[in-house]
Amino acid sequence: MPTCIPSPIAWTPDHGIRILDQTLLPTEESYRDLETVDAVAEAIRMLRVRGAPLIGIAAAMGVVQAVGRRGSEEAGKNEIEAVQQACKVLAATRPTAVNLRWALERMRQRAELAAERGEALGLALIAEANAIWEEDRAMCRRIGQLGATLIPTGATVCTMCNAGALATGGIGTALAPVYTLHESGRAPHVVVPETRPLLQGSRLTAWELTQAGVGCTVIGDGMIASRLRLGDIACVIVGADRIAANGDVANKIGTYGLALAARAHGIPFYVAAPSSTLDLATPDGSRIPIEQRDASEVASWQGTRTAPAGVKVWNPAFDVTPAELITAIITDKGIFPPAQVSRLPLTAHAE
């Protein structure tokens, strides 16, 4: 991670969790300590911690809170039940990002293995959460190295939402190639749609790019097609919350429209995601559960009503981009056409 960008998550000295509250950025850099499963669940649900890879990491760390972070006690029946209940609570927070289920299943399996071996449960769970975190950091770095080969020197790229250091355990997914090029002195300029209704683009992506010293331009979501029409954007790179077996991709609402605009203007459209985001048990995008969020996010702004009282609101957090609109998917395993992801030896997800 660029050293100028604060870590969005960390352990406290006694293995509680400290998060950067992303709902307050960019005006306030404030941290919260989370010491219970319910506190972690609330932070994920309310987007205080967000981004598919990062909520997987946060949930894994949250499971540790279920056993009181006791380092020396063996895993008994009550402790295993506490882990199982924590996994259930955390899994219910957000339905679309598959990394959440993937991380929780790893934690559940590690708890059961600790019980079989008579290991200290707290230490085992802390080690597994750290392993998930470290693996994500390495996957982000590899995505950055591979993706950087697709961006010409001095290019302008466009992204959507926030898939950078604030959304992962490392340097990001969609922004990883940008940061990799920045390290070599060849950072591209980044066009950042604001990403309504919660402005993760203007509030978060523009903030972290600015912190890292990478030039960026914020635009309104309704300006995307007109901006791409100018002809100076070399490619689009977005992240993903789930990739189905056929290569369809769920990402922040507005990604589908961006992909259509990119196709209309002959601009390559790349998806960057760790292998933990690939869900081969989901055959296509129509089977991806799409989170529906509260109407107030669209009907109000900062507590002020902006739509008539009683009006109907449709507020999906994500949309699905069909595989045929995607040029390639950049993973830590390599760069592949969407149709080939089902044949890759990638991380399996428990049902």
N, C-alpha and C positions, 0 to 999 in steps of 0.2 A: 504494500500500500504506500502511495506517496506520503512521505513523512509529515507533510503539511496538512493532511486530512486526518482529523481525530478518528480513532477507532469507534465504530458505532456500538461495540459491545466488549465487555471485559469481565473477568472474575474480580470480585472483591477479595480482600485477604483471607476471609473465611469461606470462600467459594459460594457466596451469593453472586448476584449478577448486577452489573452496572451498565446501563444503556444510555446512549445519546438519544434524547427524546426528539424524534424527527418531526413530530407535529409542530414544534416550535421554531424550526429552521425556516428561513435564514436569519431571522431577527434575533433569536436567542439560542445560545449554545448551552443547553441545560441537561444535566444527567440525573437519572433515577436509579435507585437501588431496588432490586427485586429479590425478595427473599422467600416467596411462597409460589406455589404452582399457580394459584389464582392471579397473583400479580403479573406473572409472566404471560398468562393467557390474556389478561386485560391489555397488556402492552402490545401483544400481537394483534388482537382484535381491533384495537384503536389506532393501529399503524404507528405506534411509538417506535416500534422496531418492525422493519418491513423489508421486502425483497425476498424472493423465493429461497435463495441459498441461506440468507441470514435468518429467516424465521425457522429454518430447519436447525441451524446452530443454536438459536435462542431456545427452541423447544427442547433440544437435547440437554442444554444446560438447565432448563427448567425442571426436567425429570430429577436432576440431582437434588433439587429443593424438596422433593417428596420424601426423601429419606433423611432429612435434617442435616445433610452433608456430613454424616458421621463416618469417619474414616476407618475405624477399627472393627465395627460390628459386622458379623456375618449376615448373609441374607436369609432371613427367616420368612415364614408364610406371610406375616403381617407386612413385612417390608416389600415383598414381591407384589402383594395386593395394592400397596401404596403406589408402586411404580406403574402398575397396570391402570389404576385410576387416574394417575397423572397423565399418562399417555392418552387416555380417553378424553380428558378435559382439554388438553392441548390440541388434540387432533380436531376437535370441534370448532376451533377458533376461525379457521379460514379453509374453504373447501377446494380451491383451485390449484394452489401450488403443491405439487407432488413431493417436493423436497421435505415438506413437513411430515407426511406419513412415513417417508423413507427414513428420516432421522429417528423418529419415535420408534419405529420397528427395530432399528438397530439397538436403541437403548433398552427396549423390552427384552430382546434376545440376550443382550449382555448381562442384564440382571438375572435372567434365568440361568445363564452359564455360571455366574458368580455363585448362585445358590448351589448348583451341582458340585462346584469345586470347593465350596466352603470359603470363598474369598471375602474380603472386606467389601461390602456392597458400595459404600460411598466412594471409595478409592477406585473401584472398577468403573463406576458410572462417570466419575470425573475424567478418567483416562479415555473412556469411549467418546465423551463429548469433545474432549481435546482432539481426538483423532479425527472426528467429523470436521472440526474447525480447520485443522491442519490440511486435511485432504482438500477442502474447498479452497484454501489459500493456494495450494499447488495447482489445482485445476484452473483457477483464475489466471495464474501466471502462464500456464500453457496455452490457454485460450488467447491471451494477449500476444504471445509469440507467434501463434499461427495466424491470428487475425491481422496482425500488423503487415503481413505479406500481401494482403489484399488492398491496402490503402496506399495510393501513390503519394510520393513526397509532395508536401505543400497542398494536399487536397483539403476539401471541405466535406465533412460527413454529417449525416443527420441521424438522430437517435429518437427514442420515445420514452417517456417516463424516466425512471432512474434505475439504471443497471450498472452502477459503479461501486465505489468502495463503501458507500453507505448501505448497499443492498446485499453485500456478500461478506465472506470472511477474509477477502483479499483485496485485489485491485479492481474487482468487478468482472462483469461478463462483457456486455456491449461496450463499456468504456475501457476494458482491459487493453485492446489494441491501441487505443488513444494514449493511454498512460505508458505503454511499452515504447511507442514512438516518441513520446515526450522525453523519456529517459535518454533517448539517443539524440535529442535535439531536433527531432523532425515532427513535432506534434501537429496534427491537422487542426483546422478550425472546426468547431462543432456547432451545428444548428440545432437548437433545443426547443421543440414545441412545448408549450407550457403544461400540457397534459391535464386538462380539466377532468373532473371537477375539483380535485384536490391539489393540483398544481405541482405534482412531483417533479416535473421538468424544470419549471422556473424556480421553485423553492429549493430543490435538492440537487438536481444535476448541474444547474448553472452555478450553485453555491460551491459544490465540490470541485468543479472544473476551475472556477475562479481561485479557490484555495490552492489548487495545484499549479496555477499559472498557465492554464490552457485557455486559449481564446475561444469564446463562444458567443452566439447570438441567440437570444430568446425570441420566439415568434408565437403568435396565437395559433391554436389548433386549426382554426378556420383558414389560416394562411398557408397551410402545408402545400397544397397543390400549386398555388401561385409561386411559392418559393422554389419548389423543385423545377418548375417550368423555366426558371432563369438559366438553367443549364450548367451551373457551376458546382453542383453537388456530385461527388464521385460515387458515393454509395450510401446506403442506409444500413445501420447496424442496430438491432434491438435485442433485448433479452427475451426470456421466456419463463413462464411459471409452470408450464407443462407442455411436453411435446408428445403427441400420440404416435402410435406405431407406423402410421402412414406418412408422417412428417408434418401433419397439421400442427399449428402452434397456438397456444393460448398465451396472450400477453396483455398488458394494460389496454383498456378500452381506447380506441383510436388507432391501434396498430394496424388493423385491417384496412382502414382508410388510407393510412400511410403507404401500405403495401400496394394498394390499387393505384395510388398516385405515382409511386415509383415505377410500376409496370407501364403506366401510360406514358411516362417520360423516358423509358429505357434505362432506368437507373438500377444497378444491382441491389438486391434486398437480402441482407444476411441476418441470420439469427445466431446469437452467441449464447451458449448455455453449457453448464457442466453436465457430465453424464448422469448425475443424480436427478436431472430434470426430465430425462427421457422415461416415459411410462409406456413400456411395450404391452402392458395389460389393457391399455385403452386403444381400441383399434383405429379410431379417427376422431376428428375434432368435435363431431356431434355428440360424443360420449363424455366430453370433458365437462365436469360440473362448473358452472359459472356463478361466482359469488354475486349476490344482489345486495347492495348496500343501502343504507338509510336514505330516504327521500330528502332529508334535510341537507345532504351534501350538494344536491342540485338546486333545491328550492330556496336555499339561504346561502349567504356568504358572510363569514365571521360574525354569525349571530343575527344578521339582518336579513329579513325575508326579502327575496328577490323575485319570487313567483307568486301568483295569486293564491290565497288560502283555498285549500280543497282541490287544487289542480292535481291531476294524476302525474306521477313522476316515474320514469324508468331509469334505473341507475345500476347497470351491470358494471362490476369493477374490471372485467376483462372482456375481450372478444377473441375470436378464433380466426387466424389467418390461414387460408388453405395452402397446402403444400405447393400447388402449382404456381403460387405467387412468390415463392421463396427461392432465391438463387442457390443458396447453400446454407448448411447449418455448421457452425464452428463449435466443436466440442474439444475437450481435453484429449480425446482420442484421435482427433484429426478433423478435416474439413470434408463434409459429405453432401451429396445431393439429398434432399429430403426423403426421396423414395428408398434410400439405402439405410435409414436409421434402424429399421426393424431387423437388419442382419448384423448389427454391430454387437460385440460382446460387452454390453453395457450393464450398468447396475440394475438389478432386479428390484421390483417394488412389491412389498407384501400387500395382500388384499385384506 
